[in-house]
Amino acid sequence: MYAIVEIGGHQYKVAENDVLFVDKQNADGKKLTFDKVLLIKDDNGNVNIGTPVVEGAEISATILDTVKADKVLVFKKKRRKGYQKLNGHRQVMSQIQIESISTSGSTSKKKAAKKDDAPAPKAEAKASASKKEESADLDSMTVAELKDLAKEKGLTGYSSMRKAELIEALS
């Protein structure tokens, strides 16, 4: 089982018992929890992708140590001016160990509910489109509306047709 989690603006692929170096984490104790889980893959091979995060998923970790990263050298120079400047920087990092990746069972129910809700507006839109077709004259419709109507009816080649050709094909 692994997950992709966002920690401090960076995305990490984590599994249980992994040790990571992340930007310094300010925590009261040694325990941390991260709830910005973007993806989870189970041992069964099921992949749960969040939109943008997986609901109910949580990653718990412990802080092992606070260390400094390798030195990054910043060298500035202006040629022919005698200007040279060398700066160094060491970023403070937290060494963390991933303890567990947990999910809740309600995510699949929420996704199923969202999928059930989605077709209903489409069906209403199709019904209202058919009512528009019956009540409105094709001549008063715009080209974009005629193309949408042609798409709903399953006509092919409607994208290159002119308004008169669309009216003729639809009637």
C-alpha positions in Angstrom: 0.0 0.0 0.0 1.3 3.4 -0.9 0.0 6.9 -1.1 0.9 10.3 -2.6 0.6 13.0 0.0 1.2 16.8 -0.1 3.5 18.0 2.7 4.7 21.6 2.7 3.8 22.2 -0.9 5.7 19.2 -2.1 4.3 15.8 -3.2 5.8 12.6 -1.8 5.1 9.0 -2.5 5.0 7.3 0.9 4.5 3.8 2.2 4.4 2.5 5.8 7.8 2.7 7.6 9.3 5.1 5.0 11.7 7.7 6.3 11.5 11.1 4.6 13.2 14.5 4.8 10.6 17.2 4.5 10.6 20.9 5.2 10.6 21.7 8.9 7.4 20.7 10.6 6.3 22.7 13.6 4.4 20.2 15.9 3.6 20.2 19.6 4.6 16.6 20.0 6.4 14.0 18.0 3.2 12.9 16.2 2.0 14.4 12.9 -1.0 13.7 10.7 -1.4 14.7 7.1 -4.8 14.9 5.5 -3.9 16.2 2.0 -3.7 12.7 0.5 -3.9 12.9 -3.3 -3.9 9.2 -4.2 -4.0 5.8 -2.4 -3.2 2.4 -3.9 -4.3 -0.6 -1.8 -2.6 -4.0 -1.6 -5.5 -5.4 -3.7 -4.5 -3.0 -6.5 -7.4 -0.6 -6.0 -6.4 3.0 -6.8 -8.4 5.8 -5.2 -7.7 9.2 -6.7 -8.8 12.3 -4.9 -10.5 15.3 -6.4 -8.3 17.1 -5.3 -7.9 15.1 -2.0 -9.1 11.7 -1.0 -11.9 12.2 1.6 -11.3 10.6 5.0 -7.7 9.5 4.2 -5.0 10.3 6.7 -1.3 9.6 7.1 0.2 9.5 10.5 4.0 10.1 11.1 6.5 10.7 13.8 9.3 13.3 13.8 12.6 11.5 14.2 15.0 14.5 14.0 15.4 18.0 12.8 18.5 18.4 10.6 20.0 20.8 8.0 20.1 19.8 4.3 23.2 20.0 2.1 24.6 23.4 1.4 23.4 25.1 -1.7 25.9 27.6 -3.1 24.6 30.8 -4.8 27.3 32.5 -6.8 26.7 35.9 -8.4 29.1 37.6 -10.8 29.1 40.6 -13.2 31.7 40.2 -15.8 34.3 42.9 -16.3 33.1 44.8 -13.2 35.1 43.0 -10.5 31.9 41.9 -8.7 31.7 38.5 -7.2 29.5 37.3 -4.4 29.2 33.8 -2.9 26.4 32.9 -0.6 25.5 29.5 1.0 22.3 28.3 2.4 21.3 25.2 4.4 17.6 24.4 4.6 16.2 23.1 7.9 14.5 19.8 7.3 12.5 17.4 9.5 13.2 13.7 9.3 9.9 11.9 9.6 8.8 8.2 9.6 5.5 7.2 8.2 3.6 5.0 10.7 0.3 4.3 9.0 -1.9 5.1 6.0 -5.6 5.0 6.9 -8.7 5.4 4.8 -12.4 5.5 5.7 -15.0 3.3 4.0 -17.2 6.3 3.3 -15.2 7.4 0.2 -16.7 4.8 -2.1 -20.2 5.7 -0.9 -19.6 9.4 -1.5 -18.3 8.7 -5.0 -21.3 6.4 -5.8 -23.7 9.1 -4.6 -21.9 11.7 -6.8 -22.1 9.3 -9.8 -25.8 8.8 -9.2 -26.5 12.5 -9.0 -24.6 13.3 -12.2 -26.9 11.6 -14.8 -30.0 13.3 -13.4 -29.1 16.9 -14.6 -28.1 15.4 -18.0 -31.5 13.7 -18.4 -33.2 17.0 -17.5 -31.1 18.9 -20.0 -32.0 16.4 -22.7 -35.7 16.7 -21.8 -35.5 20.5 -21.9 -33.6 20.4 -25.2 -36.3 18.2 -26.8 -39.0 20.6 -25.5 -37.0 23.5 -27.0 -36.9 21.7 -30.3 -40.6 21.2 -30.4 -41.5 24.7 -29.2 -38.9 26.8 -31.0 -38.5 27.3 -34.7 -35.2 26.1 -36.1 -34.7 29.4 -37.9 -34.7 31.4 -34.7 -31.9 29.3 -33.2 -28.2 30.2 -33.4 -25.6 28.1 -35.1 -24.2 26.9 -31.8 -27.6 25.7 -30.6 -28.2 24.0 -33.9 -24.9 22.2 -33.6 -25.7 21.1 -30.1 -29.0 19.8 -31.3 -27.3 17.9 -34.2 -24.9 16.4 -31.7 -27.8 15.2 -29.5 -29.5 13.6 -32.4 -26.3 11.8 -33.4 -25.7 13.5 -36.8 -22.2 13.4 -38.2 -20.3 16.1 -40.0 -22.4 18.9 -38.4 -19.3 20.9 -37.4 -18.6 22.0 -41.0 -22.2 22.8 -41.9 -23.6 26.2 -42.3 -26.9 27.3 -40.7 -29.1 26.5 -43.7 -27.5 23.1 -44.0 -28.0 22.4 -40.3 -31.7 23.3 -40.5 -32.1 21.1 -43.5 -30.4 18.1 -41.8 -32.4 18.5 -38.6 -35.8 18.9 -40.2 
